[in-house]
Amino acid sequence: MKGNLQEWAGFVAVLGVGALLAGWLRYSTQGELLLASKILLISGAVLVLAAAVLGFQQILGFFSKRSSQLGTNTTVLALAVIAILILVNYLGANHHKRFDLTTEKYFTLSDQSKKIASGLQKDVKVVRFAKTPEVQFDDLMSEYKNQNRHFQFQTVDPQEKPEIAKELGATHMGDVIMASGDQKQTIQADASGSVSESDVTSALLKVTNTQHKTVCFVTGHGEKSLTDDQSGGYLLVDQGLKKENYNTEPVNLVSSNEVPSDCDVLVVAGPTKSLFPQEAAMAGKYLNAGGKVLIEEDPDTDPNVDDILNGWNIAVGKNIVVDASGVGRLLGIGPAAPLVVDYGDSPITKNLQQGMTFFDLARTVSLADKTKTDPQGVELLKTSPRSFTIPKMEKEVTFNPKTDTAGPLSLGVAASKDVNGKSARLVVIGDSDFAANQWINNQHNGDLFFNTIDWLAQDENQISIRPKQPTDRRVTLTAGQATMLRWLDLIFLPGVVLISGVYIWWKRR
């Protein structure tokens, strides 16, 4: 009888292990736990347990031997190591963690991308049409997928699955298309075929938000031009706003005789000539009816908007701010380009607290009366304690306590007030060049400008730090420096090693 039980226990154990293996193989092959796999796994577990019960006496006798106990200890230790490795592998697969050691965090999503991706409320699918996967693309897409389960991506061979290519409108090998519901957006790759983070985030905004707000730029008084690609132009501002799902539109208030009704934000970007009184009145009327306005006033100019600023408790100084701290020289800018690392408590600057912005020739903009609470105002940008004002630029800049004001100094103000259930908002900054083509991609200048527009447009969910471009760290050598390095590499270093070897040999012989 005892022998029969042992035989039955062995037979049942073999069946149980076989069922477990079959269930695991089915699950591994199919990629999901279907009913048949569940039955095999449960049956295998039950059979293994039954085998243990039937062969209990035999198992007990086996483990009572000294050799068995030693073997058991070894087995348990080996199983413990295996279990630890399995646990580590599981945690690594389900709790993905990467370390980005690049200076600009180039392989980590920016705050803006994380914010937009994590806020997805509906499914978004990205399809790259190619024969084989591309590692850089897959890594980037994985970063987005880790932020939200609604984000999915895949690589599809259009020749094997032409129906998907037709559905999404792909026409060329290498096309990358993002789709959400009825919205589709083609993501343009660069010359090397790579897709940038900023383009993916821009496409995300466009397929998930069908509402396009319009930012109007006043023209006719020497303001920054959206089509100017020179260093002082606003072409990059125009491109950046369109990436963030805004429409841009030039507006001549004289010909339109009012601020157009479709303007969600009105921008007066560094006029070199004064606005006509009726134009300033139009902007003031628009603002006081719940509108949103950004005014950028450069030094030595008079846009003729004092009536607007006085009504909003904002004072603009007739001066130029210089920074004697010397920090600006580290960035290749002079003392007339004050650096800002101290920011006011506002959604616009919330994400800039650890960063820098700088302004190429700026004037002070501050609250006229800091005790007033209507409108609600905050000084956004504070210069260093070693900054001060001067009445005009001269060859030698010195501080005169009788006429100049010592820092910290305010370069910008954001104010808001409720008007008939609407939130009227005004931002005034004492410089327009900080967002020009030459400077907008330096430090956080671009983030300051675009965050300002987001706050004015009441798109606070888009306020963030945007993707950065990798720094070009190539070293350019003169012909003489290249020759010196060549001699060091070919003659000097090998010669030092050879002489050191001969010397050591001579001493030891």
Order of alpha helices (4+ residues) and beta strands (2+ residues): alpha-alpha-alpha-alpha-alpha-beta-alpha-beta-alpha-beta-beta-alpha-beta-alpha-beta-alpha-beta-alpha-beta-alpha-beta-beta-alpha-beta-beta-beta-beta-beta-beta-beta-alpha-alpha-alpha
